[in-house]
Amino acid sequence: MLPAPLTAAVQDAPPRSGRRRLVVAALLTVVGLGALLFWALAVGAGERAPDTTGLPAAGRLVEWGLPIATLAGRVAAVGTVGTLLFAAVLLPGRGALPDESRRALRATAAWALTWVAATAIGALLTLSRLVGSAPMDLSWASLRVFVEETGAGRAALFGVVLAAVVAATASRCTAAGARILLAVALTALVLPVLLSGHSSAAEDHLAAVTTLAVHVVAATVWIGGLLALLVHGRRVAAAATAAPRYSRLALACFLVTAGSGVLAAWLVLGGSGAVLDALGSGYGALLLAKTAGLVLLGLIGWQHRRRTLPRLRAGDGRGFRRFAAGEVLPMLATVALAVALAASPPPTASTAPTAPAATSGPGDGAAFEPMAGHDHGELSVGVLVDDERFHVAGPVAAGSRVTVFNSGDATVTLTADDGSFDLVVPSGSLSTFQAPGQPGEHPFTSGHSTSFADVLVVE
C-alpha cells in the first residue's frame, strides 16, 4: 500500500521508475486486501459448529479461491463503472472525447474483461462449494441446472454477458455510448443483489433488495469515480474540470450509501433490536468496521472539499492527487469488508432454532439436520443423497425451488407418495424441483432402494 507522499514521488519520477514503483504499490495493495479479506472472513464466521454429518467438502481451493474471486470481481466492477463514469459524466467533452476519456474507455475494456473472468470463476467455485465437489469433478448437467435454475447461477450468466458487451464495445464508443454502457454495467452490478444474497432471504424481500441495490450502486459510483479521476485525470486542466463534478456526485453517493446501508442492515437483521443484538457477533463486528470506514471516508471527503479543491482550481493538482491516492486505499479496504460481510451469516440465520438431527431410518423426515458446509442461506442443498440415505436440510417454502445433489454412486429417484414431485437424479449431479404448493408433510421414496425414504415438510 503506497502512502500519499510516496505516491506523489511516483508521479514525478521518470516513466520507467514510476511504472516499477506503481507495480510494487499494486502488489502491496493486493496482498494487503487479501490479508484483510481473510481476517474479516474469519471474524464473520465466528466459531463454526463441528461437521457431524460426514458430507463432502469442496476443498481449500474452493474455500480460499471463492472469496478472492468475489473480491476481484468487485474491484473490477468498481474499475469498470468508474472509467465509464469518467468518460460519460466527469469529462465527456463536447463532440469528440478528450484524450483522457479515450484512455479511460480503453481501460474500461480491460476492467470489464477482468470482471468477466472473476465472475465466471466465482460461479464455478460457488457451484463447487454448494455441492461439495472439486471444480474438476463437476458435471455439465450440474452446471446447467445451476445456471438455469438458481438465482446465483442466473446472476453469474447475465453478469458475464453484460460485462462482455462492455468489454467488447467500450474502447470504440462515444460519450453517449459510454452513458449507455454505464447503465449496462450498473445492471450487471445489481443482478447478484436482485437474485441472491442475504437481502433476497429477508422477510421484507422487495424493500431489502431495493435498498441493497441502491447501496451497492452508490458505493461503486463513489469509489470507482475517484479511482478513475486519480488515474485518468492527472492533467491539471482535466482534473480541474472533472474534480468539481465528482465532488458533487461523491457527496450525494456518500449520503445515499450511508442511509441505504443503515436501512439494509435493519431490514436484513429484522429490526433495531436485532441490529443491537448482532453487534456482539462477528457479523456485527464487520458491520461496525464497515461503518467506521464509511465515517472515515466522509471526513476525508470533507477535507477534499475544504482544502484540495480550492488548490486545484488555483492550478495546484499535486495536492489533490496526493490526497486522493490516500483516500482510495480505505475505499478498497471497505470493499473487502463488504465482501466478507456478504459472505458471513447474519446472526438471525445462525441463531434460528433448528430441529434435532435426522436419524437414518425411513420416515424420520420430520426431524432435520444442519447441512454442514452446504447451507449457504438462500443458495443451499435442500436434499442431499449419499450411498446410505436422503438428508433433508429442513422445511421449505410452498412452491419454492428445492435443490437436490446426489453425491452417491447410483442414480436415484425422488418420488412423492402424493405425486406432487417425481425426478431422477444421476450420480454426482445437481437437480431441482418445485416444492408442493400445499403446506404439510410430503413423504417421498426412491425407486432404486426401499431403504431410501424421507419426508419433505412444506411451510
Secondary structure, 3 states (H helix, E strand, C coil): CCCHHHHHHHHHCCHHHHHHHHHHHHHHHHHHHHHHHHHHHHHHHCCCCCCCCCCCCCCHHHHHHHHHHHHHHHHHHHHHHHHHHHHHHHCCCCCCCCHHHHHHHHHHHHHHHHHHHHHHHHHHHHHHHHHCCCHHHCCHHHHHHHHHHCHHHHHHHHHHHHHHHHHHHHHHCCHHHHHHHHHHHHHHHHHHHHHCCHHHHCCCHHHHHHHHHHHHHHHHHHHHHHHHHHHHCCCHHHHHHHHHHHHHHHHHHHHHHHHHHHHHHHHHHCCHHHHHHHCCCHHHHHHHHHHHHHHHHHHHHHHHHHHHHHHHHCCCCHHHHHHHHHHHHHHHHHHHHHHHHHHCCCHHHHCCCCCCCCCCCCCCCCCCCCCCCCEECCEECCEEECCCCEEECCCECCCCEEEEEECCCCCEEEEECCCCCEEEECCCCEEEEECCCCCEEEEEEECCEEEEEEEEEEC
